[in-house]
Amino acid sequence: MSGHTIGALLLGGVGLAVVVWVLHKLGRALASIAEALAAAAVVFLALWWVLRGLGWMVKEIISHPRTSLTVLAVAAWCYWIGWQSLALGAATVTAVLLMWRRCHLVSFDHWAGRVVRSWWQRWMVYTPKLPGWLHACGLSVKDDVIPVDVTVSLVGRKKIVRKRDHQSVQVPRVRAVKSGPSWDEVRVELVPGQKPEDFDDAARALATARKVSRCQVREIAPNVVSIDFQRRDLLAAPVPVPALGESVDVRHAWAGRTEYGQDWYLPLHGSGSHTLTAGASGAGKNSVMWCPLVSIAPAIRDGLVRVSGIDPKGMELAYGRGIFHRYAVTPKEALALLDDLVGAMDARKTEFAGRVRTVPVSTEHPLELLEFDEIGALTRYVDRKTRDAIVEKVALLTTQGRALGFTVRGYVQEPTKETVPVRELFPRRICLRVTAKSHVGMVLGDQAYERGAWANRIEESAAGVGYVWGEGLREPLRVRAGWVPDEMVKALETYVVNKDVVVLPGEGVAA
């Protein structure tokens, strides 16, 4: 081996050593940088997850303050005092609540039962299940499936493949649940693209999904609706008329109970006082007639309300004949009675024109209340001349009588336009049990059946049960009129006729 070769090898070895040393130093530097970056990434990710967790906790506390505070309180109790004392305290509270419920169910349900029931229904029933029910009933909003063109290169040619991009589904969110004795009121927030009428159309489907008999939808705000589910029927039993006092309000006459367990009032004077009640034979029209009269008995006795009656059958109103200031049976008598009312209205109009907008009720100018039973018998089944005259008088009273203190309450079995030509002049309608689905729309108006007024499905045994829709009511309200037995009608007649007898109708009378 020559000296030139040996020198080249030495120089190459030295150069290689230098390169290896440089690479070693560079590797160590890169490793240090990588370790620093990895440590920084771990710290960043940990900090990001911590911030995200804190944000989630803050959001949950703000969205569900009671649940969050309860969980924190339970955790603090277990940490500082121990779980044994917590279990003992929970058992004691449960025992007290059960004892309270057994001793006085009404107060328990008012102060504690409905709170516990609302919490349970929200988190165990509606929050997990309602989104599925809404989606199955077509009440979710799904973004359109967007087609996307993708170009795929093949051997020697290009092919366009049409791919579909599936978007998410938005479902209304449960905002609150209020669970009463018979109804669950579930408030949901609509998603963009929905309107309350969509939920009205799906009311029956929602009732089937929840496995209940009825479902009703009410609009609470422009983007919030309340989906009400009826768990049980509070109107299954007759509603007794309560004991009455001396103070009455003819603008809010007690008439029965609503499906929500609240008192039902009918206006006999003022806005919405003209009322048309329709129902088949035995549906309970007499209860709707007599119950408000019983509740305003002191006003009738004192002359603040003067009741007139038209009774084509000569049976129902005749049982309490002494209550009525005017009374008619035949078409001729009915026309004379209506002429008298119209004449009194015209006289009152002349007296108060330009002085007041509404005539105040007094003994000098009492509220004139006309009870027109079986109105169809005199607006269709009599000679044409008498029929037209009766229709004209009723139209005058319903269009001009409200401010002057004249109120008409009519009752009919067949609610067709031919039977009751002035049907649209009654601002408040009550539909009891009817024989055909079409009758519901005739009485309560279009879309009433779709919104839950299923009057044709009322059982024959549920006399007095019906639906109200009119001024101030956006949705049909299910009600049951108070039951007035024969002895109560006679007690009312005695009370009104014999003013010195201090016996109020309704006292001691139960259903």
C-alpha positions in Angstrom: 0.0 0.0 0.0 1.6 3.3 -1.0 1.9 6.3 1.2 -0.6 8.2 -1.0 -3.2 5.6 -0.3 -2.6 5.6 3.4 -2.8 9.4 3.6 -6.1 9.3 1.8 -7.5 6.7 4.1 -6.4 8.7 7.1 -8.0 11.9 5.8 -11.2 10.0 5.0 -11.4 8.5 8.5 -10.9 11.9 10.0 -13.6 13.4 7.8 -16.0 10.6 8.6 -15.3 11.0 12.4 -16.0 14.7 12.0 -19.3 14.0 10.1 -20.4 11.4 12.7 -19.6 13.9 15.5 -21.6 16.6 13.8 -24.5 14.3 13.3 -24.3 13.2 16.9 -24.5 16.8 18.1 -27.2 17.6 15.6 -29.2 14.6 16.7 -28.9 15.5 20.4 -30.1 19.0 19.6 -33.0 17.8 17.5 -33.9 15.3 20.3 -33.9 18.2 22.8 -36.1 20.3 20.5 -38.5 17.4 19.9 -38.7 16.7 23.7 -39.4 20.4 24.3 -42.1 20.4 21.6 -43.6 17.2 22.9 -43.7 18.6 26.4 -45.3 21.9 25.1 -47.9 19.9 23.1 -48.8 17.8 26.2 -49.1 21.0 28.3 -51.2 22.7 25.6 -53.5 19.7 25.2 -53.9 19.3 29.0 -54.6 23.0 29.4 -57.1 22.9 26.4 -58.9 19.9 28.0 -59.0 21.6 31.4 -60.4 24.8 29.8 -62.9 22.8 27.8 -64.0 20.9 31.0 -64.4 24.2 32.9 -66.4 25.6 30.1 -68.6 22.6 30.0 -69.1 22.8 33.8 -70.0 26.5 33.6 -72.4 25.8 30.8 -74.1 23.0 32.7 -74.3 25.1 35.8 -75.9 27.9 33.9 -78.3 25.6 31.9 -79.2 23.4 34.8 -78.4 25.3 38.0 -80.6 23.2 40.3 -79.2 19.8 39.2 -75.6 21.1 39.2 -75.9 22.6 42.7 -77.5 19.4 43.9 -74.7 17.3 42.6 -72.1 19.6 44.2 -74.0 19.6 47.5 -74.1 15.8 47.5 -70.4 15.6 46.7 -69.5 18.1 49.4 -71.7 16.3 51.9 -70.1 12.9 51.1 -66.6 14.4 51.4 -67.0 16.4 54.6 -69.6 14.5 56.6 -69.8 11.1 55.0 -72.2 9.1 52.9 -73.8 7.3 55.8 -75.3 10.6 57.1 -76.4 11.4 53.6 -78.2 8.1 53.2 -79.9 8.6 56.6 -81.0 12.1 55.8 -82.4 11.0 52.4 -84.3 8.1 54.0 -85.8 10.6 56.6 -86.9 13.1 54.0 -88.4 10.3 51.9 -90.4 9.0 54.9 -91.7 12.5 55.7 -92.8 13.0 52.1 -94.6 9.7 52.0 -96.3 10.5 55.3 -97.3 13.9 54.0 -98.6 12.4 50.7 -100.7 9.9 52.6 -102.1 12.5 55.1 -102.9 15.4 52.7 -102.4 14.6 49.0 -103.6 18.1 47.8 -101.0 20.1 49.7 -98.3 17.6 49.0 -98.9 17.7 45.3 -99.0 21.5 45.3 -95.8 22.1 47.2 -93.6 19.0 46.6 -95.3 16.3 44.4 -95.4 18.3 41.2 -91.8 19.4 41.6 -90.5 15.9 42.0 -92.8 14.6 39.2 -91.7 17.4 36.8 -88.0 16.6 37.5 -88.6 12.9 37.0 -90.7 13.3 33.8 -88.1 15.7 32.3 -84.9 13.7 32.8 -86.3 10.1 32.7 -89.0 10.4 30.0 -89.0 13.5 27.8 -85.3 14.5 27.5 -84.2 11.0 26.4 -87.3 10.0 24.5 -89.0 13.1 23.1 -86.3 13.7 20.4 -87.0 10.2 19.0 -90.8 10.8 19.0 -90.4 14.2 17.3 -88.2 12.7 14.6 -90.6 9.8 14.0 -93.5 12.2 13.7 -91.7 14.3 11.1 -90.9 17.2 13.5 -87.2 17.3 12.9 -85.2 19.5 10.5 -82.7 17.7 8.3 -80.3 19.6 6.1 -80.8 18.6 2.4 -78.5 15.9 1.2 -76.0 17.8 -0.9 -74.6 16.1 -4.0 -70.8 16.6 -4.6 -69.1 15.9 -7.9 -65.8 14.0 -7.5 -63.4 13.4 -10.4 -61.7 10.0 -10.3 -58.7 9.4 -12.7 -58.8 5.9 -14.2 -56.4 4.3 -16.7 -56.5 6.5 -19.8 -59.8 8.3 -18.9 -61.5 10.3 -16.3 -64.8 9.4 -14.6 -67.1 11.7 -12.6 -68.5 10.0 -9.5 -71.5 11.7 -7.8 -71.0 11.5 -4.0 -73.6 12.5 -1.4 -72.7 14.4 1.7 -75.2 13.6 4.5 -75.8 16.5 6.9 -77.0 16.5 10.5 -80.5 16.4 11.9 -81.8 19.1 14.2 -84.5 18.3 16.7 -86.3 20.7 19.0 -84.7 21.0 22.4 -86.7 20.4 25.7 -86.6 23.7 27.7 -88.8 22.9 30.6 -91.3 20.3 31.9 -94.3 21.1 34.2 -96.1 18.0 35.4 -99.6 18.6 36.9 -102.2 16.2 38.3 -103.3 15.1 34.8 -101.2 16.9 32.2 -97.5 17.1 31.4 -96.6 20.5 29.8 -93.4 20.0 27.8 -91.9 23.3 26.4 -89.6 22.8 23.5 -87.6 25.3 21.5 -88.3 25.2 17.7 -85.4 24.9 15.3 -85.2 27.2 12.2 -87.6 26.1 9.6 -90.3 25.0 11.9 -93.6 26.7 12.9 -96.2 25.9 15.6 -98.7 24.7 13.0 -96.4 21.8 12.2 -96.9 20.5 15.8 -100.7 21.1 15.6 -100.9 18.7 12.7 -98.9 16.1 14.5 -100.8 16.2 17.8 -102.5 12.8 17.3 -99.2 11.1 16.3 -97.5 12.5 19.3 -100.3 11.2 21.6 -99.8 7.8 20.1 -96.0 8.0 20.5 -96.4 8.9 24.2 -99.2 6.3 24.6 -101.7 8.7 26.0 -105.3 9.6 25.0 -104.8 13.2 24.2 -102.1 15.7 23.1 -102.5 19.4 22.7 -100.1 22.0 21.4 -100.0 25.6 22.6 -97.8 28.4 21.3 -95.9 30.1 24.2 -93.5 32.4 22.2 -92.6 32.8 18.5 -90.1 30.0 18.8 -91.4 28.0 21.8 -94.4 25.7 22.0 -95.8 23.6 24.8 -96.7 20.0 24.0 -99.2 18.9 26.5 -99.8 15.2 27.2 -102.8 14.1 29.2 -101.7 11.2 31.5 -105.1 10.8 33.1 -108.6 12.4 32.7 -109.7 14.7 35.6 -113.1 15.1 33.9 -114.1 11.5 34.1 -116.4 12.1 37.0 -119.3 14.6 37.2 -118.3 18.0 38.6 -120.3 19.1 41.6 -121.5 22.7 42.0 -119.7 24.3 45.0 -121.4 26.2 47.7 -122.0 29.8 46.6 -121.5 33.1 48.3 -123.3 36.4 48.0 -120.6 38.1 45.8 -120.8 37.2 42.1 -119.2 38.5 38.9 -121.4 38.2 35.8 -118.2 38.6 33.7 -116.8 35.4 35.2 -119.6 33.0 36.1 -118.5 29.6 37.4 -119.5 26.9 34.9 -117.4 23.9 35.7 -113.8 22.6 35.5 -111.2 22.5 32.8 -109.1 19.5 31.8 -106.2 21.1 33.7 -108.0 20.9 37.0 -108.9 24.6 37.1 -112.2 26.3 37.5 -113.9 27.2 34.2 -115.7 30.5 34.0 -118.0 31.9 31.3 -118.6 35.6 30.6 -122.3 36.5 30.8 -121.6 40.2 30.2 -119.0 41.9 28.1 -116.6 40.6 25.5 -117.4 37.1 24.3 -120.6 36.8 26.3 -122.8 35.6 23.3 -122.4 31.8 23.4 -123.6 29.0 21.1 -123.6 25.5 22.6 -123.9 22.5 20.3 -124.3 18.9 21.2 -126.3 15.8 20.5 -129.2 14.7 22.6 -128.0 13.8 26.1 -124.6 15.6 25.6 -125.1 17.9 28.6 -126.4 21.2 27.1 -128.7 21.6 30.2 -125.6 21.6 32.5 -124.0 24.4 30.4 -127.3 26.3 30.7 -128.1 25.9 34.4 -124.7 25.9 36.0 -123.9 29.6 35.3 -127.4 30.6 36.4 -126.9 28.8 39.7 -123.5 30.6 40.2 -125.1 34.1 39.7 -128.2 33.3 41.7 -127.7 36.3 44.0 -127.6 38.7 41.0 -130.8 37.2 39.7 -132.5 37.5 43.1 -131.4 41.1 43.5 -132.6 42.1 40.0 -129.2 42.8 38.6 -129.7 40.0 36.0 -133.0 39.5 34.3 -133.3 36.1 32.6 -135.6 35.4 29.6 -136.2 31.9 28.2 -137.3 30.5 24.9 -138.2 26.8 25.3 -139.6 25.3 22.1 -139.9 21.9 23.8 -141.8 23.4 26.8 -139.9 21.1 29.2 -136.4 22.1 30.2 -136.8 25.7 31.1 -140.4 25.1 32.4 -138.9 23.1 35.3 -137.5 26.4 36.7 -140.2 28.7 35.3 -140.1 31.1 38.2 -136.5 32.2 37.4 -137.5 33.7 34.0 -138.8 37.2 33.7 -140.0 36.4 30.1 -140.9 33.0 28.9 -142.0 31.6 25.5 -142.7 28.2 24.0 -144.5 28.7 20.7 -143.0 30.5 17.7 -145.5 33.3 18.1 -144.6 33.8 21.8 -140.9 33.5 20.9 -141.2 36.3 18.3 -143.0 38.5 20.8 -140.4 37.9 23.4 -137.6 38.8 21.0 -139.5 41.9 19.9 -139.7 43.0 23.5 -136.0 42.5 24.0 -135.1 44.4 20.8 -137.5 47.3 21.9 -135.8 47.4 25.3 -132.4 47.4 23.6 -133.4 50.3 21.4 -134.7 52.3 24.3 -131.5 51.7 26.2 -129.5 52.7 23.1 -131.4 56.0 22.9 -130.9 56.7 26.6 -127.1 56.1 26.7 -126.0 57.0 23.2 -123.0 59.4 23.4 -122.8 59.1 27.2 -121.0 55.7 27.8 -119.4 53.0 25.7 -120.8 50.2 27.9 -124.0 50.4 29.9 -123.3 49.6 33.6 -125.3 46.8 35.1 -127.8 48.1 37.8 -131.3 47.3 39.0 -132.6 50.0 36.8 -130.7 48.6 33.8 -130.2 44.9 34.5 -128.3 42.5 32.4 -130.8 41.0 30.0 -129.8 37.3 29.6 -131.7 35.3 27.0 -131.5 31.5 27.2 -132.6 30.1 23.8 -133.0 26.4 24.0 -133.2 24.3 20.8 -132.6 27.4 18.7 -132.7 25.3 15.5 -136.4 24.4 16.1 -137.4 28.1 15.5 -134.7 29.0 12.9 -135.5 26.2 10.5 -138.5 24.1 11.3 -141.2 26.9 11.2 -142.8 28.9 8.4 -140.5 31.1 6.4 -141.9 34.4 7.6 -141.6 33.6 11.3 -138.2 32.0 10.7 -136.8 35.1 9.0 -138.2 37.4 11.7 -136.7 35.3 14.5 -133.3 35.2 12.7 -133.4 39.0 12.2 -134.1 39.6 15.9 -131.4 37.3 17.1 -129.0 38.9 14.7 -129.8 42.3 16.1 -129.3 41.2 19.7 -126.0 39.4 19.0 -124.5 42.3 17.0 -125.7 45.3 19.1 -126.5 43.9 22.5 -123.1 43.4 24.1 -122.4 47.0 25.1 -126.0 47.6 26.0 -126.2 44.7 28.4 -128.0 42.1 26.3 -126.6 38.6 26.1 -127.8 35.6 24.0 -127.0 32.0 24.8 -128.2 29.5 22.3 -128.3 25.7 22.3 -128.6 23.5 19.2 -128.3 19.8 18.3 -127.6 20.2 14.6 -125.0 23.0 14.1 -125.3 23.4 10.3 -125.5 26.8 8.7 -129.0 26.0 7.4 -130.2 25.3 11.0 -128.4 28.2 12.7 -128.0 31.0 10.1 -126.6 33.4 12.7 -123.9 30.9 13.9 -121.0 33.2 13.1 -122.5 35.9 15.2 -121.7 34.0 18.4 -118.1 34.8 19.4 -117.8 32.0 21.9 -118.7 28.4 21.0 -119.0 25.3 23.0 -119.0 21.9 21.3 -120.2 19.0 23.4 -120.5 15.4 22.2 -121.6 15.5 18.5 -122.4 12.7 16.1 -120.1 13.6 13.2 -116.5 14.9 12.9 -117.7 17.6 10.5 -119.9 19.1 13.2 -116.7 20.0 15.2 -115.6 22.4 12.4 -119.1 23.8 12.1 -119.2 24.8 15.7 -115.6 25.7 16.6 -114.2 26.6 13.2 -111.6 25.3 10.8 -108.7 23.3 12.1 -110.4 22.8 15.5 -110.5 19.1 15.1 -106.8 19.0 14.0 -105.9 21.0 17.1 -107.4 18.4 19.5 -111.1 19.2 19.7 -112.3 15.6 19.2 -115.9 16.1 20.3 -117.2 13.3 18.2 -115.1 10.9 20.3 -116.7 11.9 23.7 -118.4 8.9 25.4 -122.2 9.1 25.9 -121.6 8.7 29.7 -119.6 11.9 29.8 -122.5 14.4 29.8 -121.3 18.0 30.1 -117.8 17.3 28.6 -117.0 19.4 25.6 -114.6 21.9 24.0 -114.5 25.7 24.2 -113.0 27.9 21.5 -113.6 31.6 21.1 -112.3 35.0 22.2 -109.1 34.8 24.1 -108.6 31.1 23.4 -106.1 30.2 20.7 -106.4 26.4 21.3 -109.6 24.4 22.0 -110.0 23.9 25.8 -111.6 20.7 27.1 -114.1 21.4 29.9 -116.9 19.8 31.9 -119.9 21.7 33.0 -121.0 21.5 36.6 -123.8 18.9 37.2 -127.1 20.5 38.2 -129.6 18.0 39.5 -133.4 18.6 39.5 -133.5 19.5 43.2 -130.9 22.2 42.6 -133.0 23.8 39.9 -135.9 23.9 42.3 -133.7 25.3 45.0 -132.6 28.0 42.6 -136.2 28.8 41.7 -137.2 29.1 45.4 -134.2 31.2 46.1 -135.0 33.7 43.3 -138.7 33.9 43.8 -138.7 34.0 47.7 -136.1 36.7 48.2 -136.5 36.4 52.0 -135.3 32.8 52.0 -131.6 32.7 52.8 -130.7 29.4 51.1 -128.1 29.5 48.4 -128.4 27.0 45.5 -125.5 24.6 45.6 -125.1 24.4 49.4 -124.9 20.9 50.5 -125.7 19.5 47.1 -123.2 17.0 45.8 -122.9 15.2 42.5 
